């Protein structure tokens, strides 16, 4: 385990190249297992979650090449295992998507209860309802893993293969949509998926599946028509840029008064994100041709009141609304803006609990309930010893530490590493003073 020692109150400057989309990388690795030939993924971020998904793919029988310079080649002539490895699956929620490719290739999948961020209950019902709609049978079992611990196993069986179906998702789940897309790609006949998620990474998955020979209609909308196939072609696919990482840099620059430019950005996917940061008073300069977003330094952001001088509310929602993964970043940014706003996290009941750490640093925040927080800024933050609870809260706390007076120590930074590649090194290149040390605390 590692910790970061962060020197606060340091201005950064320069260009930060945004990496490939983490949330596109995970289902892309799963989709690659549909094809017995080579599937090459490029612009792949070298982060913890990607490494975990590649390791699971290898355990299932895929030949996984070296992840080098953002590229990896996956070849899967056959599937060697139908049960996901418990230890790896417990580390990442995206592991549940592997059930889709396993059902297509073998007609069977055993999925342990997946892990991931501790941000509240995250339903699996949508995934399994999709598989059942396509003809799979579900059996839920408990297995002892030793020393008195137990794991829940979801056993899916479709010995005659999956069949295309009319699928109404009970929520616009991103991973649920991805499971449905991959499963439908190998099902007999045509599937129509309604109430589908339409995030950029879902659109990216559609592009990969299309390159592999699947005919998909409606990509980018909430209704997807997928014509299944039994023949998947080798393909090369470049992941899109990570709009969450780009939004994180916007928040970091605004909170620290830094002059930073995010490079290699799909600016079209940033419109709502920049609009909401604009409501916090953050000024940005977009150059679509150059694929850059600049946040000028030395800003004094002022939160914009709504008509009638009402306190504004920033809330997350399904695309194209403001992404839930950026709400933690927006919250910490608001602590450094003049004025008051309400942050409303609608999806997860534990995501906002990280504000306890911000309170210890001096932030003026009232946590109204698990979903809503009132932020009054600007607050003078002070360095503290804090712990990263999940990927996005960890990045938010790193931003707070960079904006604070004095040094901070952030424990459990492996959570940040799951979503941001070499974040300490890359920010140090822009002027930050961050040191990574071995965490010798007992766990």
C-alpha positions in Angstrom: 0.0 0.0 0.0 1.2 3.5 -0.8 0.6 7.0 0.4 1.0 10.4 -1.2 2.7 13.3 0.6 1.3 16.4 -1.0 2.7 20.0 -0.6 -0.2 22.4 -0.8 -0.7 25.9 -2.1 1.4 25.3 -5.2 0.3 26.7 -8.6 0.6 24.3 -11.6 1.0 25.2 -15.3 1.3 23.4 -18.6 -0.4 20.9 -20.7 -1.9 17.6 -19.3 -2.6 15.0 -21.9 -5.8 13.2 -21.2 -5.7 9.5 -21.5 -8.0 6.9 -23.0 -11.5 6.5 -21.4 -11.3 4.1 -18.4 -15.0 3.3 -18.6 -14.6 2.4 -22.3 -11.5 0.3 -21.7 -13.2 -2.2 -19.3 -16.1 -3.4 -21.6 -13.8 -3.3 -24.6 -11.5 -5.9 -22.9 -14.6 -8.0 -22.3 -15.9 -7.6 -25.9 -12.5 -8.7 -27.2 -13.1 -12.2 -25.7 -15.9 -12.7 -28.3 -13.3 -13.0 -31.1 -11.0 -16.0 -31.5 -8.6 -13.7 -33.5 -6.6 -10.6 -32.5 -8.4 -7.6 -31.1 -6.0 -4.7 -30.6 -6.9 -1.9 -28.3 -5.0 1.4 -28.4 -5.1 4.6 -26.3 -5.6 2.3 -23.3 -4.8 3.8 -19.9 -2.3 1.9 -17.8 -4.3 2.0 -14.6 -5.2 -0.4 -11.9 -8.7 -1.3 -13.2 -7.4 -2.0 -16.7 -4.7 -4.2 -15.3 -7.3 -6.1 -13.2 -9.6 -6.7 -16.2 -6.7 -7.9 -18.4 -5.7 -10.3 -15.6 -9.2 -11.7 -15.5 -9.2 -12.1 -19.3 -6.0 -14.1 -19.0 -7.4 -16.3 -16.3 -10.4 -17.1 -18.6 -8.0 -18.3 -21.3 -7.3 -15.2 -23.4 -3.8 -14.6 -24.7 -3.1 -11.1 -23.5 -0.1 -9.3 -24.9 2.0 -6.8 -23.0 0.3 -3.5 -22.3 2.9 -1.1 -23.8 2.6 2.5 -25.0 -1.2 2.4 -24.4 -1.8 -0.7 -26.6 -2.6 -4.3 -26.0 -3.6 -7.3 -28.2 -6.0 -9.9 -27.0 -6.5 -13.2 -28.7 -9.0 -15.8 -27.5 -9.1 -19.0 -29.6 -11.0 -20.7 -26.8 -12.3 -20.1 -23.2 -10.5 -22.1 -20.6 -12.6 -21.2 -17.6 -16.3 -20.3 -17.1 -15.9 -19.0 -13.5 -14.4 -15.6 -12.8 -11.5 -15.6 -10.3 -12.8 -14.5 -6.9 -9.8 -12.5 -5.8 -9.6 -10.4 -9.0 -13.4 -10.0 -9.4 -13.8 -8.7 -5.8 -11.5 -5.8 -6.7 -13.5 -4.4 -9.6 -17.2 -4.0 -10.3 -16.7 -4.1 -14.1 -15.9 -7.8 -13.8 -19.6 -8.6 -13.9 -19.6 -7.7 -17.6 -17.5 -10.8 -18.4 -20.7 -12.9 -17.9 -21.8 -11.6 -21.3 -18.8 -12.9 -23.3 -18.7 -16.1 -21.4 -22.4 -16.9 -22.1 -21.8 -16.2 -25.8 -18.6 -18.3 -26.0 -19.5 -21.2 -23.7 -23.2 -20.9 -22.6 -22.2 -20.7 -19.0 -20.8 -18.1 -16.6 -20.2 -18.1 -12.8 -19.8 -14.5 -11.4 -18.7 -13.8 -7.8 -20.1 -10.8 -6.1 -18.0 -8.0 -7.8 -16.1 -5.4 -5.8 -15.2 -1.8 -6.7 -15.8 1.6 -5.2 -17.6 1.7 -1.8 -20.1 4.4 -2.7 -23.3 2.6 -1.7 -25.5 -0.2 -3.1 -24.9 -0.9 -6.7 -27.6 -3.1 -8.2 -26.7 -6.2 -10.3 -30.4 -6.9 -11.1 -30.3 -5.1 -14.4 -27.4 -7.3 -15.7 -29.1 -10.6 -14.8 -32.5 -9.5 -16.1 -30.9 -8.9 -19.5 -29.4 -12.4 -19.5 -32.6 -13.9 -18.4 -34.5 -12.0 -21.1 -32.2 -13.7 -23.7 -32.8 -17.2 -22.3 -30.2 -17.7 -19.6 -31.2 -19.3 -16.3 -29.9 -17.8 -13.1 -29.0 -19.6 -9.9 -27.6 -17.8 -6.8 -25.4 -19.8 -4.4 -23.1 -19.2 -1.5 -19.7 -20.8 -1.2 -17.3 -20.9 1.7 -13.9 -19.5 0.8 -12.1 -20.5 4.0 -11.6 -19.1 7.5 -15.3 -18.6 7.9 -15.8 -16.3 5.0 -18.4 -16.8 2.2 -18.9 -15.5 -1.3 -22.1 -15.1 -3.3 -21.9 -16.8 -6.7 -24.3 -16.0 -9.6 -24.4 -19.0 -11.9 -25.8 -18.4 -15.4 -26.5 -21.1 -18.0 -27.7 -20.9 -21.6 -26.6 -24.3 -23.0 -28.4 -23.7 -26.3 -27.0 -20.1 -26.6 -28.6 -16.7 -26.1 -31.6 -15.6 -28.2 -32.3 -12.0 -29.3 -35.0 -10.3 -27.3 -36.9 -7.1 -26.7 -35.0 -5.7 -23.6 -36.3 -2.9 -21.5 -33.7 -1.9 -19.0 -35.2 -1.0 -15.6 -32.6 1.7 -15.3 -30.3 3.4 -17.8 -27.4 1.5 -16.3 -24.1 2.0 -18.2 -22.6 -1.4 -17.3 -26.1 -3.0 -17.8 -26.2 -1.6 -21.3 -22.7 -2.8 -22.0 -23.6 -6.3 -20.8 -26.7 -6.2 -23.0 -24.7 -5.0 -26.1 -22.0 -7.7 -25.8 -24.5 -10.5 -25.1 -26.8 -9.4 -27.9 -23.8 -9.3 -30.3 -23.5 -13.1 -30.0 -27.2 -14.0 -29.6 -29.3 -15.6 -32.3 -31.4 -13.0 -34.1 -32.0 -9.4 -33.3 -32.2 -7.6 -29.9 -33.7 -4.2 -29.2 -32.4 -2.5 -26.1 -34.5 0.4 -24.8 -33.8 2.8 -22.0 -30.1 2.2 -22.9 -27.3 4.4 -21.5 -25.7 6.6 -24.2 -22.5 7.8 -22.5 -19.4 8.3 -24.7 -17.9 5.0 -23.5 -21.1 3.1 -24.5 -20.8 4.7 -27.9 -17.1 3.6 -28.0 -18.1 0.0 -27.2 -20.6 0.1 -30.1 -17.8 1.2 -32.5 -15.6 -1.7 -31.3 -18.4 -4.2 -31.8 -19.1 -2.8 -35.2 -15.5 -3.2 -36.2 -15.7 -6.8 -35.1 -18.6 -7.4 -37.5 -21.7 -6.7 -35.4 -24.5 -4.5 -37.0 -25.7 -2.0 -34.4 -28.3 0.7 -35.0 -29.0 3.7 -32.8 -25.6 4.1 -31.2 -25.6 7.3 -29.1 -29.4 7.1 -28.5 -31.4 5.3 -25.8 -32.6 2.6 -28.2 -30.1 0.2 -29.6 -30.9 -2.5 -32.2 -28.3 -5.3 -32.3 -28.2 -7.9 -35.0 -26.3 -10.9 -33.5 -23.6 -12.8 -35.3 -21.7 -16.1 -34.9 -18.6 -14.7 -36.7 -16.5 -12.0 -35.0 -13.7 -10.5 -37.0 -10.3 -9.3 -35.7 -10.3 -5.6 -35.2 -8.3 -2.6 -34.0 -10.0 0.0 -31.9 -8.8 3.3 -30.5 -10.5 4.3 -27.2 -11.9 7.8 -27.0 -10.5 10.3 -24.5 -11.6 10.2 -20.9 -14.0 13.1 -20.3 -14.0 12.3 -16.5 -10.2 12.8 -16.4 -10.5 16.0 -18.4 -13.2 17.2 -16.1 -11.0 16.3 -13.1 -8.3 18.6 -14.5 -10.7 21.4 -15.0 -11.7 21.2 -11.3 -8.1 20.9 -10.2 -7.0 24.0 -12.1 -10.0 26.0 -10.8 -9.5 25.0 -7.2 -5.7 25.7 -7.2 -5.8 28.8 -9.3 -3.5 27.1 -11.9 -3.2 27.8 -15.6 -3.6 24.3 -17.1 -4.6 23.0 -20.5 -6.1 19.6 -21.0 -4.9 18.1 -24.3 -6.2 15.4 -26.6 -9.8 16.0 -25.4 -13.0 15.2 -27.3 -14.4 18.6 -26.7 -17.9 17.6 -27.9 -18.3 15.3 -24.9 -17.4 18.1 -22.5 -20.3 20.5 -23.2 -22.4 19.7 -20.2 -19.4 19.3 -18.0 -18.0 22.7 -18.8 -21.5 24.2 -18.5 -21.9 23.0 -15.0 -18.4 24.1 -14.0 -19.3 27.5 -15.6 -22.2 27.7 -13.1 -19.6 27.5 -10.4 -17.9 30.5 -12.1 -15.1 28.5 -13.7 -14.0 30.1 -17.0 -12.6 27.8 -19.7 -11.3 28.3 -23.2 -12.2 25.5 -25.7 -10.3 24.9 -29.0 -12.2 22.1 -30.7 -9.7 21.9 -33.6 -6.7 21.5 -31.4 -8.7 19.2 -29.0 -7.7 21.4 -26.0 -9.5 23.0 -23.0 -7.6 25.7 -21.1 -8.4 26.9 -17.6 -6.8 30.3 -17.2 -4.9 30.8 -13.9 -5.6 33.2 -11.1 -9.4 33.0 -11.4 -11.6 33.9 -8.5 -14.6 31.8 -9.4 -18.0 33.1 -8.2 -21.0 30.7 -8.0 -23.8 32.0 -10.2 -27.1 32.6 -8.5 -30.2 31.5 -10.3 -33.1 33.7 -11.2 -34.6 35.3 -8.0 -31.1 34.9 -6.3 -31.8 31.3 -5.7 -29.0 29.0 -4.6 -28.0 26.8 -7.5 -28.1 23.1 -7.4 -25.6 20.8 -9.3 -27.0 17.3 -9.8 -25.9 14.2 -11.6 -28.0 12.2 -14.1 -27.8 9.9 -17.1 -25.9 11.2 -20.1 -26.0 13.9 -21.4 -26.5 15.2 -17.9 -23.6 15.9 -15.6 -21.7 12.6 -14.9 -22.0 11.1 -11.4 -18.2 10.4 -11.5 -17.5 14.1 -11.5 -19.7 15.2 -8.7 -17.0 14.7 -6.1 -14.7 16.9 -8.2 -17.3 19.6 -8.6 -17.9 19.5 -4.8 -14.3 20.1 -3.9 -14.0 22.8 -6.6 -17.0 24.6 -5.0 -15.2 24.9 -1.7 -12.8 27.3 -3.5 -15.5 29.3 -5.2 -17.2 32.4 -3.8 -20.8 31.7 -2.9 -23.2 28.9 -1.9 -24.4 25.9 -3.9 -26.2 22.6 -3.3 -24.6 19.4 -4.6 -27.2 16.6 -5.2 -25.8 13.1 -5.7 -28.9 11.1 -6.9 -27.4 7.8 -7.7 -25.2 6.5 -4.7 -26.0 6.9 -1.1 -22.4 6.8 0.2 -20.5 8.8 -2.4 -20.7 12.1 -0.4 -19.4 10.6 2.9 -15.9 11.6 1.9 -16.8 15.2 2.8 -15.9 14.3 6.4 -12.2 14.5 5.3 -12.9 17.9 3.7 -14.4 19.1 7.0 -11.2 18.2 8.8 -9.3 20.3 6.3 -11.5 23.4 7.0 -14.2 23.2 4.3 -17.6 24.8 5.1 -20.0 22.0 4.1 -23.3 20.9 5.6 -24.1 17.3 4.7 -27.9 17.5 4.7 -28.4 13.7 4.1 -26.5 11.0 2.2 -27.4 12.6 -1.2 -27.1 16.3 -0.6 -24.5 18.7 0.6 -24.5 22.5 0.9 -21.1 24.1 0.2 -20.2 27.6 1.2 -17.0 29.1 -0.2 -14.3 30.0 -0.5 -12.9 28.0 2.4 -9.3 28.1 3.5 -8.2 24.5 3.5 -5.4 23.2 5.6 -3.2 20.1 5.2 -4.3 16.9 7.0 -3.9 13.2 7.0 -6.7 11.7 5.0 -7.7 8.5 3.3 -9.0 7.9 -0.2 -12.3 5.9 -0.1 -12.8 5.5 -3.8 -11.4 6.6 -7.2 -13.2 9.9 -7.7 -13.3 10.9 -4.0 -9.6 10.1 -3.9 -8.9 12.5 -6.8 -11.1 15.1 -5.1 -9.1 14.8 -1.9 -5.9 15.2 -3.9 -7.2 18.4 -5.4 -8.1 19.6 -1.9 -4.6 18.8 -0.7 -3.0 20.7 -3.6 -5.2 23.7 -2.7 -4.6 23.5 1.0 -2.1 25.4 3.2 0.6 23.0 4.3 1.3 19.4 3.6 -1.2 16.5 3.5 -0.8 12.8 3.6 -3.3 10.7 1.5 -3.5 7.0 2.4 -5.0 4.2 0.2 -3.9 5.9 -3.0 -4.3 2.6 -4.9 -7.9 3.8 -5.2 -6.7 6.8 -7.2 -4.4 4.6 -9.2 -7.4 2.6 -10.3 -8.6 5.5 -12.4 -5.7 7.9 -13.0 -2.4 6.8 -14.6 0.7 7.9 -12.8 -1.2 10.9 -11.4 1.6 12.0 -9.0 4.3 11.9 -11.7 2.2 13.7 -14.3 1.2 16.5 -11.9 4.8 16.9 -10.7 5.7 17.6 -14.3 3.3 20.5 -14.1 4.8 21.9 -10.9 3.1 19.9 -8.2 5.1 18.6 -5.2 3.9 15.1 -4.6 5.9 12.3 -3.1 4.8 8.6 -3.1 5.9 6.6 -0.1 5.3 3.1 1.1 2.4 3.0 3.6 3.6 1.0 6.5 0.4 1.2 8.6 -1.2 -2.1 9.6 -4.2 -3.1 7.5 
